[in-house]
């Protein structure tokens, strides 16, 4: 099954996609009403984490797909966008994040910082691909070599930073610096 086949399957059965992307924000709304002020307590924060992952992964994919189609395909009209696979996931993601944020701070949601790192890693990889696509590699040799190295190094650092956020290491640098005296014990 290709991605085109999957999108065709979604277009053939839009009620499933529509129901899913409406059910998740509705569940967040219901959890916000039932667990008012208790969003930081264990059962609620794991429910919120699950809901956020259920909409953020397709939402980030939809954003990435839209950016890819705009930058690389160069032919798709906005009027030809599939609302169920390109717009609804983004709207559902935004609505769910806003509803969850009303009841609990997003820093207390387990794994939410990794979603931001995933988005940053995908954005940096897309930027690297776009630069290589636009420069046709031969243009890099016509610009000063120092500029090309700086640009490439900066993009690799952005990818590395996003990757480290996805895999762990979500402590702020200032907190790690404060704990250096523990290294020598």
C-alpha positions as CSV (number, residue, x, y, z in Angstrom):
1,X,0.0,0.0,0.0
2,X,1.4,3.3,-1.0
3,X,0.7,6.7,0.6
4,X,-1.5,7.6,-2.4
5,X,-3.5,4.4,-1.8
6,X,-3.9,5.2,1.9
7,X,-5.1,8.7,1.1
8,X,-7.5,7.2,-1.5
9,X,-8.8,4.8,1.2
10,X,-9.3,7.8,3.5
11,X,-11.2,9.7,0.8
12,X,-13.4,6.6,0.2
13,X,-14.2,6.3,3.9
14,X,-14.2,9.9,5.3
15,X,-16.6,9.2,8.2
16,X,-13.9,7.2,10.0
17,X,-11.4,10.0,9.7
18,X,-14.0,12.6,10.6
19,X,-15.1,10.7,13.6
20,X,-11.6,10.1,14.9
21,X,-10.5,13.7,14.6
22,X,-13.7,14.9,16.3
23,X,-13.7,12.2,19.0
24,X,-10.2,13.1,20.3
25,X,-10.9,16.8,21.1
26,X,-14.3,15.8,22.4
27,X,-12.7,13.4,24.8
28,X,-10.2,16.1,25.9
29,X,-13.2,18.4,26.5
30,X,-15.0,15.8,28.5
31,X,-11.8,15.0,30.5
32,X,-11.4,18.7,31.2
33,X,-15.0,18.8,32.6
34,X,-14.8,15.6,34.7
35,X,-11.2,16.2,36.0
36,X,-11.4,20.0,36.5
37,X,-8.3,21.0,38.4
38,X,-7.0,17.4,38.6
39,X,-5.1,17.3,35.2
40,X,-1.8,16.9,36.9
41,X,-2.8,13.7,38.8
42,X,-1.7,10.4,37.4
43,X,-4.7,9.0,35.5
44,X,-5.6,12.3,33.9
45,X,-2.2,13.3,32.8
46,X,-1.7,9.9,31.0
47,X,-5.1,10.3,29.3
48,X,-4.0,13.7,28.2
49,X,-0.7,12.3,27.0
50,X,-2.5,9.6,25.0
51,X,-4.9,12.1,23.4
52,X,-2.1,14.5,22.5
53,X,-0.1,11.8,20.8
54,X,-3.2,10.6,19.0
55,X,-3.7,14.0,17.3
56,X,-0.1,15.4,17.3
57,X,1.5,12.7,15.3
58,X,-1.1,12.9,12.4
59,X,-1.2,16.7,12.8
60,X,2.6,17.0,12.5
61,X,2.4,14.6,9.5
62,X,-0.2,16.8,7.9
63,X,1.8,20.0,8.4
64,X,4.9,18.2,7.0
65,X,2.9,16.9,4.0
66,X,1.5,20.4,3.3
67,X,5.0,22.0,3.5
68,X,6.4,19.2,1.3
69,X,3.7,19.6,-1.3
70,X,4.2,23.4,-1.3
71,X,8.0,23.3,-1.5
72,X,8.7,20.3,-3.7
73,X,5.7,19.4,-5.7
74,X,5.1,22.9,-7.1
75,X,1.9,22.0,-8.8
76,X,-0.8,21.4,-6.2
77,X,-3.5,24.0,-5.9
78,X,-4.9,25.0,-2.5
79,X,-8.3,24.3,-4.0
80,X,-7.3,20.6,-4.5
81,X,-6.4,20.0,-0.8
82,X,-8.0,17.0,0.9
83,X,-9.8,18.4,3.9
84,X,-9.8,15.1,5.7
85,X,-6.1,14.4,5.5
86,X,-4.5,17.8,5.2
87,X,-6.6,20.2,7.2
88,X,-8.7,18.3,9.7
89,X,-5.7,16.7,11.5
90,X,-4.2,20.2,12.0
91,X,-7.4,21.7,13.3
92,X,-8.0,18.7,15.6
93,X,-4.4,19.0,17.0
94,X,-4.8,22.7,17.7
95,X,-8.2,22.2,19.4
96,X,-7.0,19.3,21.5
97,X,-3.8,21.2,22.7
98,X,-5.9,24.2,23.6
99,X,-8.5,22.1,25.5
100,X,-5.8,20.1,27.4
101,X,-3.9,23.3,28.2
102,X,-7.0,24.8,29.9
103,X,-6.9,22.1,32.5
104,X,-3.2,21.3,33.0
105,X,0.2,22.8,32.1
106,X,1.7,21.0,29.1
107,X,5.0,20.7,31.0
108,X,3.3,18.2,33.3
109,X,2.1,15.9,30.4
110,X,4.5,13.0,30.1
111,X,6.3,13.0,26.7
112,X,4.9,16.3,25.4
113,X,8.4,17.8,25.1
114,X,9.3,15.0,22.8
115,X,6.6,16.0,20.3
116,X,8.2,19.4,20.0
117,X,11.6,17.8,19.4
118,X,10.0,15.5,16.7
119,X,8.6,18.6,15.0
120,X,11.9,20.4,15.1
121,X,13.8,17.4,13.7
122,X,11.3,17.0,10.8
123,X,11.4,20.8,10.1
124,X,15.2,20.8,10.0
125,X,15.3,17.7,7.8
126,X,12.8,19.4,5.4
127,X,14.9,22.5,5.4
128,X,18.0,20.5,4.5
129,X,16.1,18.8,1.7
130,X,14.8,22.1,0.4
131,X,18.2,23.7,0.4
132,X,19.7,20.7,-1.5
133,X,16.7,20.8,-3.9
134,X,17.0,24.5,-4.6
135,X,20.8,24.7,-4.8
136,X,21.0,21.7,-7.1
137,X,24.3,20.9,-5.2
138,X,26.4,22.7,-7.8
139,X,25.4,26.1,-6.5
140,X,27.0,25.3,-3.2
141,X,30.4,25.2,-4.9
142,X,29.8,28.8,-6.3
143,X,29.2,30.3,-2.9
144,X,32.1,30.7,-0.4
145,X,32.9,27.4,1.1
146,X,32.8,28.9,4.7
147,X,29.1,29.9,4.2
148,X,28.2,26.4,2.9
149,X,29.9,24.8,5.9
150,X,28.2,27.2,8.4
151,X,24.8,26.6,6.8
152,X,25.2,22.8,6.7
153,X,26.6,22.7,10.3
154,X,23.7,24.8,11.6
155,X,21.2,22.5,10.0
156,X,22.9,19.5,11.4
157,X,22.9,21.0,14.9
158,X,19.2,21.7,14.6
159,X,18.6,18.1,13.5
160,X,20.8,16.8,16.4
161,X,19.0,19.1,18.9
162,X,15.6,17.8,17.7
163,X,16.8,14.2,17.8
164,X,18.1,14.5,21.3
165,X,14.7,16.0,22.4
166,X,12.9,13.0,20.9
167,X,15.1,10.4,22.5
168,X,15.5,11.8,25.9
169,X,17.7,14.6,27.2
170,X,14.8,17.1,27.8
171,X,16.6,18.8,30.8
172,X,17.4,22.4,30.2
173,X,21.1,23.1,29.9
174,X,21.1,25.4,32.9
175,X,19.8,22.5,35.1
176,X,22.5,20.2,33.8
177,X,25.2,22.9,34.5
178,X,23.9,23.3,38.1
179,X,24.3,19.5,38.7
180,X,27.9,19.3,37.7
181,X,29.1,19.0,41.3
182,X,27.4,15.6,41.4
183,X,29.7,14.4,38.7
184,X,32.7,14.4,41.1
185,X,31.1,12.5,44.0
